[in-house]
Structure formats: structure tokens, C-alpha cells
Amino acid sequence: MPLDPTPVPDELKGLRIALLVAGGIAAYKIVDLASALAQAGAQVRVAMTASATRFVGAATFQGITGNPVLTGLWSGGDEPEPHVFLGDWAQVTLLAPATANVISRAAKGQSDDIVTATLLAARGPVVVAPAMNDAMWSKPAVQQNLAALRATGVIVVEPESGHLASGHVGTGRLANAAALMKAMVDAVRSRYDLVGRRVVVTAGGTREPIDPVRFIGNYSSGKMGFAIAASAADRGAQVKLVTTATHPVHHGVEVRQVETADEMFAQLEREVPGADLLVMAAAVADFRPTRVADHKIRREDTPRLTLQLEQIPDLVAALGQEKDVRHVFRVGFAAEGAE
Ligand SMILES: Cc1cc2nc3c(=O)[nH]c(=O)nc-3n(C[C@H](O)[C@H](O)[C@H](O)COP(=O)(O)O)c2cc1C
């Protein structure tokens, strides 16, 4: 438990949060913040400048967050590009304490360490919380650099006035945990309106087998379902994509690969109970062969082939009958021919 526990706003629970820590005395306060966020259910990953590791050990953050800590561009473990991974992963990024040095380098767009490179690679909103000696804080260079960051959309949480580590009294103390969390909430509110929501999307045309090498399919590309899933993930939802199609997968989307309407239905029965929204963008076949041949139907033995087809039950309607699914908001798509 932190010495001074600060309640974590609901909006941050369940979010993926990157904490970028620079080399200031206030780095120790970010340990408490990371702990509070992690205990409240947020996923937290930390990256530190080399100077920051002189103030707080990476092992402390690793123990608290349960995730490996990035301490350099070349320390990413399995991640070939750790800054890109973290920038993609994070739904909100907090740089705290932001030293005068890291603010200057970020304002210039430098990316020569894990913290500045992650700031540049961040796809979500960025919050910067400066902390430094009052004389440093008052220098035009620092204020100009912060103005440059603000101009790029970065949210700056102003430091507080009071007793500073240097023994001086003035402005420069890191904003308190409640202010840092409020700034993160403000940053994500407009951007992530689906946080905490579970969304299931289907994509692609089903493939109904004729024999082990042939199927009846349709022209659905699956792009619509992939785009909907990506958009829901960008808005903070937890997204499962049940698909027959294969396209590059958007960060935050979990893919369940299927082929036939039956497989899609079985997967949906697993994924949809408890979800908030089901978007059926897949083109599920209306008909399938009544019988699937065990072996490849040989052309030489088959001068004429007549396939008998049976109707496939409407998946959305069938799912809607299930008790756990009735409350799920369901959206279906149907291709209509010109009449
Ligand atoms: C004991 C000590 C405390 C420091 N505290 C701060 C601080 O609170 N804010 C700050 O901007 N710089 C502080 N500095 C200076 C930074 O550590 C220094 O500028 C360093 O290069 C910052 O590196 P980074 O921005 O890559 O983390 C401190 C230095 C020392 C030795």
C-alpha cells in the first residue's frame, strides 16, 4: 500500500499505461503511483532514462507492475523495437518526473534514449509532469520547451509550490498523484470512450467445405470487420475478432481464426456472453453442401457434379436466443442485391 493512498479514477482502471521516468528526485513518487495504478487494475509498463535508474531501481518497478522495465533502447528483451512496442501498446503515456533535460530533448524531437524515443512513438495522448528546482523551473529555456511540447498536443501538469528537495521553497515540486491521474483521465476521456467495454466483431466470408480441398466461399474481404475492430480498440475497448480473413492485426485486437459458419458460431458462443457489443460484419454463408466428401472428388471419376445445399441457420438470430447473449447489443450486416 502506498504511504498516502490516492484513489484511482475508474477511467484509468483497465487502461494500458506507460510511465516514463526521468532522473529527478521525484522518481520515487512514481513508484507509489505505479503501485496504485497496478492495484486498481491498470496495466502498467515503465521505461526509465539512465539517470532515473540512479534514483530508483528498475527491479522496484518490475516487481510492482509485474512487467519488464525498459532501461535502454537495447534492453527490450524479446521486443526488437522496444520504443515502438511501448508507443503502440500504451493507451496513455505519462512522463514523470520530467526533468529539464528530458523536456528539452523531447521538445526538439530527439529520440536517442528509450524515454524520448517512446514519446515520439506514442500513438495515444501524452501527459508531461515536470519536477525540478525552482530556479531551473523559472528559466525561459524550460518554459519555451514546455510551450513547444504543449503546441504538439502534450498535456503539461504544472508543478506545485512548496518545499523542494534542494531545501528551497518555490515552484517545481512534482504535482500530486491525484493531479497526475486527473490529467491522464482528461487525456483519455475524449479519446477512449469505450474503455471497459467488451466488443466482439466478426469478419470475412465463411468457407463451407465440399471436400478436403474445395469450398464454397464468397467475395467478402474481411476489411470491414478488421476496420471496425481496429476502431473499437483505438477507442479503448477490449476487442475479440472472430474472422475467416487474414490481414495485419491492429494492436489491442485479439484474433480468433475460424473457417466455417459452424466454427464461427461455436467461437461466438464462447466470446459473446458478457460482451457489451457484437458486430457481425462477416459474410456468413447462407447455404452449405449437405454432405462433405471425405476425399477429394476426382475429376476423372465425376463427369458431372451436382451439389445439394442446405440452409445455414442465421447466426445472429440463433445467438440472440441464448440467455447470456440477449442483453448484448447486436449489429448485423446483410448484403442486398439490386431489386
Ligand atoms: C541528486 C540529483 C537530483 C536531481 N534532481 C533533478 C530534478 O528534480 N529535476 C531535474 O530536472 N533535474 C534533476 N537533476 C539533474 C538531472 O538528473 C540531469 O539533468 C540528468 O541529465 C537528467 O537526465 P534525464 O533527463 O535523461 O533523466 C538532478 C540531479 C541530481 C544529481
The ligand as a MOL file (V3000), in Angstrom:
LIG
                    3D

  0  0  0     0  0            999 V3000
M  V30 BEGIN CTAB
M  V30 COUNTS 31 33 0 0 0
M  V30 BEGIN ATOM
M  V30 1 C 20.6450 14.4230 -6.8210 0
M  V30 2 C 20.1340 14.9750 -8.1200 0
M  V30 3 C 18.8270 15.3680 -8.2180 0
M  V30 4 C 18.3240 15.8930 -9.4110 0
M  V30 5 N 17.0200 16.2600 -9.4900 0
M  V30 6 C 16.5380 16.8040 -10.6210 0
M  V30 7 C 15.1960 17.2060 -10.7130 0
M  V30 8 O 14.4050 17.0820 -9.7750 0
M  V30 9 N 14.7690 17.7470 -11.8750 0
M  V30 10 C 15.6060 17.9030 -12.9410 0
M  V30 11 O 15.1510 18.4200 -13.9620 0
M  V30 12 N 16.8950 17.5060 -12.8710 0
M  V30 13 C 17.3840 16.9510 -11.7620 0
M  V30 14 N 18.6810 16.5640 -11.6960 0
M  V30 15 C 19.5190 16.6750 -12.8920 0
M  V30 16 C 19.2710 15.5240 -13.8130 0
M  V30 17 O 19.4440 14.2780 -13.1630 0
M  V30 18 C 20.1950 15.6140 -15.0360 0
M  V30 19 O 19.8590 16.7760 -15.7780 0
M  V30 20 C 20.1340 14.3900 -15.8980 0
M  V30 21 O 20.9600 14.5810 -17.0260 0
M  V30 22 C 18.7190 14.1210 -16.3770 0
M  V30 23 O 18.7270 13.0310 -17.2560 0
M  V30 24 P 17.3830 12.5140 -17.9210 0
M  V30 25 O 16.5980 13.6980 -18.2990 0
M  V30 26 O 17.8430 11.7220 -19.1070 0
M  V30 27 O 16.7250 11.6400 -16.9320 0
M  V30 28 C 19.1890 16.0100 -10.5300 0
M  V30 29 C 20.4960 15.5830 -10.4300 0
M  V30 30 C 20.9870 15.0870 -9.2280 0
M  V30 31 C 22.4120 14.6410 -9.1680 0
M  V30 END ATOM
M  V30 BEGIN BOND
M  V30 1 1 1 2
M  V30 2 1 2 3
M  V30 3 2 2 30
M  V30 4 2 3 4
M  V30 5 1 4 5
M  V30 6 1 4 28
M  V30 7 2 5 6
M  V30 8 1 6 7
M  V30 9 1 6 13
M  V30 10 2 7 8
M  V30 11 1 7 9
M  V30 12 1 9 10
M  V30 13 2 10 11
M  V30 14 1 10 12
M  V30 15 2 12 13
M  V30 16 1 13 14
M  V30 17 1 14 15
M  V30 18 1 14 28
M  V30 19 1 15 16
M  V30 20 1 16 17
M  V30 21 1 16 18
M  V30 22 1 18 19
M  V30 23 1 18 20
M  V30 24 1 20 21
M  V30 25 1 20 22
M  V30 26 1 22 23
M  V30 27 1 23 24
M  V30 28 2 24 25
M  V30 29 1 24 26
M  V30 30 1 24 27
M  V30 31 2 28 29
M  V30 32 1 29 30
M  V30 33 1 30 31
M  V30 END BOND
M  V30 END CTAB
M  END
